[in-house]
Amino acid sequence: MTAIPSIIENITTPVLAEYDVVVAGGGASGLTAAIAAARTGARTALVERSGCLGGTATSGMVAQWVGFFNGDIRCVGGIAYELAMRVQAMGGSDGFRRYTMAEASASPVTITNFPFNPEIVKIAADEMAREAGVDVLLHSRIARPIVNGARVGGLVMESVSGRQALRAGMLVDATGDAALAAAAGIPCVGEEPELRRQRQPCTLVFRMSNVDVGTFRALPREEKRALALSGLQEGKLAWESLSFCSTPGERDAVCLMSRIPDIDALDVHDLTRAEQIGRQQIKSIVQFLRERVPGFEASILGGIAEHVGVRETRRIVGRHTLTEQEIVSGTRFKDAVALGAGPMDLHEPGGTGVDLWMPPAPFEIPLSCLLPQSVEGIVVTGRAISATREANGGARHMGTAMCLGHAAGVYAALASRGEASPAQPAAERVRELLRSQDALVSSDEAVALERRNEPLTTA
């Protein structure tokens, strides 16, 4: 076996600053975590590799939040709901509406989503982080955690300013890949060699401009499915979907139509290949839409997301692992800190189908899913929490991720003051603070809540 060459480095890294809480990753979950930590009294920094906050919603161009509602029951409050209302007030959304996901697939499901203009979300995210007093560091790539024994004490990052360190009383891993948790020695699943080629496919989102959305929406579902199957058979489409949402004005289509299988998103070569394959798929899909799909005759390609969307990589092995059975049966948890709504969403790794269905009711997610079993100084949020693969399919939506981030930020603020730890997580105190910030932490609260949202429309 050939030895892998390596170099030995002796690096002195300057400490840029010290914080109570440092959040790694400024996507939906990390943004919410940073705001929550700051509002709970912690001096907070947020480190993000791209040039904006919002993650999949903005640089990933997935222009809708899913996971706010289970049927007619709103499951998301707090900072996430506040952000949605701000985006709507800024003209970036027409509000919550009924929407049929994967309408052209074999298993469509009608949900409530919140479509938006990603550019407005970028501005709203900046404003909320600034108002909370969060120090935001964009264009900053995370290199590694600072680990002292069994405790994480911050992170090292690299940017145009060079290699720098941030010390922290608590670190929030919102990288989506549990990158810092794994590097700190926390056990993870999802990295097994046999799974590398069995992950759910990636999707590169794109936007079509000058679309007659009304004409397309008026097509019967049977006609949409026939078009999708025809495009799939001809090799013009990547999977049985003609899924898109529209920003206010409904003259564009933000399309989730690419499907890139056989990708290990923890491998840089695979990620590079995913971006390139995605763009070639988009080239073919755009041609098919313009030539064959009513409403797209005069459309043009308006943009491609900054980076490919990844559905699964690592998940930590936490103090509790959420299961599909717990979701379906509505298991109650004394340390519940977030609610999931669904849908359960598992894309076939090597095929063209999707398993899509709604859980029977909102489901609780305990704080223990965010906490490692032994390592101190770190909490994990977003799609990398401790959950089975099936449960993660229902818990990784951005609405749920923002709830998890809210809980992670509050916990991190408490832990940075020595008021919480993995062994003594102070769950009741976390729940109390979340409620004081208008979050929903139990299914009873969601069911009992009188709906205050604007009327829903059908998309």
WOZIKA-V744507 format. One record per residue. N is the residue number from 1. RES is the residue in three letters. PSI is psi in degrees with one decimal (NA if undefined). Layout:
n/res/psi
N/RES/PSI
N/RES/PSI
This chain:
n/res/psi
1/MET/127.6
2/THR/130.3
3/ALA/141.2
4/ILE/122.9
5/PRO/150.9
6/SER/164.9
7/ILE/153.4
8/ILE/125.5
9/GLU/142.0
10/ASN/100.2
11/ILE/133.8
12/THR/117.5
13/THR/121.3
14/PRO/144.6
15/VAL/116.9
16/LEU/-43.0
17/ALA/168.1
18/GLU/137.6
19/TYR/160.4
20/ASP/-45.2
21/VAL/133.0
22/VAL/128.2
23/VAL/126.1
24/ALA/107.6
25/GLY/121.1
26/GLY/29.9
27/GLY/-163.5
28/ALA/-46.6
29/SER/-42.3
30/GLY/-39.7
31/LEU/-48.1
32/THR/-39.3
33/ALA/-42.8
34/ALA/-44.7
35/ILE/-42.8
36/ALA/-43.4
37/ALA/-44.7
38/ALA/-42.2
39/ARG/-20.4
40/THR/7.9
41/GLY/6.3
42/ALA/139.5
43/ARG/119.1
44/THR/139.5
45/ALA/148.1
46/LEU/122.3
47/VAL/123.9
48/GLU/136.3
49/ARG/-27.9
50/SER/-172.3
51/GLY/7.6
52/CYS/166.0
53/LEU/164.6
54/GLY/-23.6
55/GLY/-123.2
56/THR/-31.6
57/ALA/-27.9
58/THR/-73.3
59/SER/-25.0
60/GLY/-11.1
61/MET/18.3
62/VAL/93.6
63/ALA/43.9
64/GLN/143.5
65/TRP/128.7
66/VAL/150.3
67/GLY/6.5
68/PHE/-27.4
69/PHE/141.3
70/ASN/106.8
71/GLY/-123.9
72/ASP/4.3
73/ILE/120.7
74/ARG/128.9
75/CYS/-8.6
76/VAL/126.9
77/GLY/-146.9
78/GLY/-143.9
79/ILE/-37.6
80/ALA/-46.6
81/TYR/-37.9
82/GLU/-42.7
83/LEU/-43.3
84/ALA/-44.3
85/MET/-34.2
86/ARG/-44.2
87/VAL/-42.4
88/GLN/-43.0
89/ALA/-27.3
90/MET/3.3
91/GLY/13.7
92/GLY/-3.6
93/SER/153.0
94/ASP/4.5
95/GLY/-175.5
96/PHE/145.4
97/ARG/159.7
98/ARG/140.9
99/TYR/135.2
100/THR/112.5
101/MET/142.5
102/ALA/48.1
103/GLU/-32.0
104/ALA/0.5
105/SER/179.1
106/ALA/-18.6
107/SER/66.2
108/PRO/157.7
109/VAL/136.1
110/THR/127.1
111/ILE/-176.3
112/THR/123.3
113/ASN/176.2
114/PHE/87.6
115/PRO/146.7
116/PHE/166.3
117/ASN/114.2
118/PRO/-28.3
119/GLU/-35.1
120/ILE/-36.4
121/VAL/-38.6
122/LYS/-45.8
123/ILE/-44.1
124/ALA/-39.3
125/ALA/-43.6
126/ASP/-46.7
127/GLU/-46.3
128/MET/-38.1
129/ALA/-42.6
130/ARG/-44.1
131/GLU/-30.6
132/ALA/-13.0
133/GLY/20.9
134/VAL/132.8
135/ASP/112.5
136/VAL/131.3
137/LEU/99.9
138/LEU/171.6
139/HIS/38.5
140/SER/114.0
141/ARG/132.2
142/ILE/131.0
143/ALA/-48.7
144/ARG/163.3
145/PRO/158.1
146/ILE/118.0
147/VAL/128.3
148/ASN/100.0
149/GLY/-121.0
150/ALA/26.9
151/ARG/137.5
152/VAL/134.1
153/GLY/18.5
154/GLY/-160.7
155/LEU/161.8
156/VAL/134.7
157/MET/163.6
158/GLU/136.5
159/SER/-171.7
160/VAL/-21.3
161/SER/-3.3
162/GLY/-162.1
163/ARG/124.3
164/GLN/158.6
165/ALA/147.7
166/LEU/120.7
167/ARG/148.1
168/ALA/143.6
169/GLY/-33.4
170/MET/142.3
171/LEU/132.3
172/VAL/117.3
173/ASP/101.5
174/ALA/31.8
175/THR/-15.1
176/GLY/-28.7
177/ASP/8.3
178/ALA/37.5
179/ALA/-44.5
180/LEU/-39.3
181/ALA/-47.0
182/ALA/-42.8
183/ALA/-22.9
184/ALA/0.9
185/GLY/9.5
186/ILE/128.4
187/PRO/140.0
188/CYS/157.2
189/VAL/161.4
190/GLY/-9.7
191/GLU/-1.2
192/GLU/136.5
193/PRO/-36.4
194/GLU/-14.6
195/LEU/-10.7
196/ARG/-36.2
197/ARG/12.4
198/GLN/13.2
199/ARG/158.7
200/GLN/146.9
201/PRO/155.7
202/CYS/164.5
203/THR/130.2
204/LEU/116.3
205/VAL/146.9
206/PHE/163.2
207/ARG/130.3
208/MET/135.3
209/SER/160.5
210/ASN/46.8
211/VAL/139.1
212/ASP/84.3
213/VAL/-40.4
214/GLY/-40.8
215/THR/-44.0
216/PHE/-44.6
217/ARG/-30.3
218/ALA/-11.9
219/LEU/138.4
220/PRO/148.8
221/ARG/-38.2
222/GLU/-38.4
223/GLU/-39.4
224/LYS/-42.7
225/ARG/-40.1
226/ALA/-40.8
227/LEU/-44.6
228/ALA/-45.1
229/LEU/-36.6
230/SER/-47.4
231/GLY/-36.1
232/LEU/-45.6
233/GLN/-35.7
234/GLU/-6.1
235/GLY/14.8
236/LYS/-28.8
237/LEU/158.1
238/ALA/-23.1
239/TRP/172.9
240/GLU/67.8
241/SER/140.5
242/LEU/47.7
243/SER/130.0
244/PHE/159.5
245/CYS/166.6
246/SER/147.8
247/THR/167.9
248/PRO/138.7
249/GLY/-25.4
250/GLU/50.1
251/ARG/9.2
252/ASP/167.8
253/ALA/116.8
254/VAL/110.8
255/CYS/128.4
256/LEU/69.0
257/MET/-12.5
258/SER/159.0
259/ARG/113.1
260/ILE/97.4
261/PRO/177.3
262/ASP/41.7
263/ILE/128.5
264/ASP/102.1
265/ALA/6.1
266/LEU/7.4
267/ASP/123.9
268/VAL/-34.0
269/HIS/-41.0
270/ASP/-41.4
271/LEU/-39.9
272/THR/-45.1
273/ARG/-38.5
274/ALA/-44.2
275/GLU/-43.0
276/GLN/-42.2
277/ILE/-41.9
278/GLY/-42.9
279/ARG/-34.5
280/GLN/-38.3
281/GLN/-42.7
282/ILE/-40.3
283/LYS/-45.5
284/SER/-42.9
285/ILE/-42.6
286/VAL/-44.2
287/GLN/-43.1
288/PHE/-44.6
289/LEU/-46.5
290/ARG/-35.4
291/GLU/-26.5
292/ARG/-19.3
293/VAL/119.4
294/PRO/134.3
295/GLY/-17.0
296/PHE/7.6
297/GLU/-39.0
298/ALA/11.9
299/SER/159.0
300/ILE/155.0
301/LEU/117.6
302/GLY/-17.8
303/GLY/155.4
304/ILE/139.8
305/ALA/152.4
306/GLU/-33.4
307/HIS/156.4
308/VAL/147.7
309/GLY/133.0
310/VAL/129.7
311/ARG/-31.0
312/GLU/141.4
313/THR/-108.5
314/ARG/156.5
315/ARG/139.1
316/ILE/158.0
317/VAL/101.5
318/GLY/-164.9
319/ARG/-18.3
320/HIS/144.8
321/THR/117.0
322/LEU/136.8
323/THR/161.9
324/GLU/-38.1
325/GLN/-38.3
326/GLU/-36.3
327/ILE/-48.3
328/VAL/-39.4
329/SER/-5.6
330/GLY/40.1
331/THR/134.0
332/ARG/144.8
333/PHE/134.2
334/LYS/-26.3
335/ASP/27.5
336/ALA/132.1
337/VAL/-5.5
338/ALA/156.0
339/LEU/136.8
340/GLY/149.9
341/ALA/-25.5
342/GLY/-171.6
343/PRO/161.8
344/MET/127.8
345/ASP/96.1
346/LEU/117.6
347/HIS/134.2
348/GLU/121.2
349/PRO/-45.6
350/GLY/7.0
351/GLY/-157.2
352/THR/7.5
353/GLY/176.2
354/VAL/137.1
355/ASP/109.9
356/LEU/119.0
357/TRP/156.9
358/MET/136.1
359/PRO/155.2
360/PRO/-21.2
361/ALA/166.6
362/PRO/143.8
363/PHE/146.7
364/GLU/144.1
365/ILE/121.1
366/PRO/154.0
367/LEU/-32.6
368/SER/-17.8
369/CYS/-16.6
370/LEU/-7.6
371/LEU/133.4
372/PRO/162.2
373/GLN/-27.9
374/SER/-39.2
375/VAL/133.4
376/GLU/162.2
377/GLY/8.3
378/ILE/143.5
379/VAL/143.9
380/VAL/140.4
381/THR/170.3
382/GLY/-153.9
383/ARG/0.4
384/ALA/9.1
385/ILE/169.4
386/SER/105.7
387/ALA/151.4
388/THR/166.1
389/ARG/-41.4
390/GLU/-44.6
391/ALA/-35.9
392/ASN/-28.5
393/GLY/-23.3
394/GLY/-14.1
395/ALA/-2.2
396/ARG/1.7
397/HIS/152.9
398/MET/-34.5
399/GLY/-45.0
400/THR/-40.8
401/ALA/-36.7
402/MET/-37.2
403/CYS/-43.8
404/LEU/-40.5
405/GLY/-40.1
406/HIS/-47.2
407/ALA/-42.0
408/ALA/-40.1
409/GLY/-41.8
410/VAL/-46.2
411/TYR/-44.8
412/ALA/-40.6
413/ALA/-44.2
414/LEU/-45.1
415/ALA/-32.0
416/SER/-20.9
417/ARG/7.1
418/GLY/16.2
419/GLU/0.3
420/ALA/154.9
421/SER/166.2
422/PRO/-38.1
423/ALA/-32.7
424/GLN/77.6
425/PRO/-4.6
426/ALA/46.7
427/ALA/-39.5
428/GLU/-37.2
429/ARG/-40.8
430/VAL/-46.4
431/ARG/-40.0
432/GLU/-44.7
433/LEU/-38.0
434/LEU/-44.9
435/ARG/-39.2
436/SER/-19.1
437/GLN/22.2
438/ASP/18.3
439/ALA/158.9
440/LEU/124.2
441/VAL/-3.2
442/SER/153.6
443/SER/-30.8
444/ASP/-42.6
445/GLU/-39.4
446/ALA/-43.8
447/VAL/-38.9
448/ALA/-18.6
449/LEU/123.9
450/GLU/127.8
451/ARG/130.3
452/ARG/9.2
453/ASN/161.8
454/GLU/158.4
455/PRO/144.3
456/LEU/143.4
457/THR/165.1
458/THR/129.4
459/ALA/NA
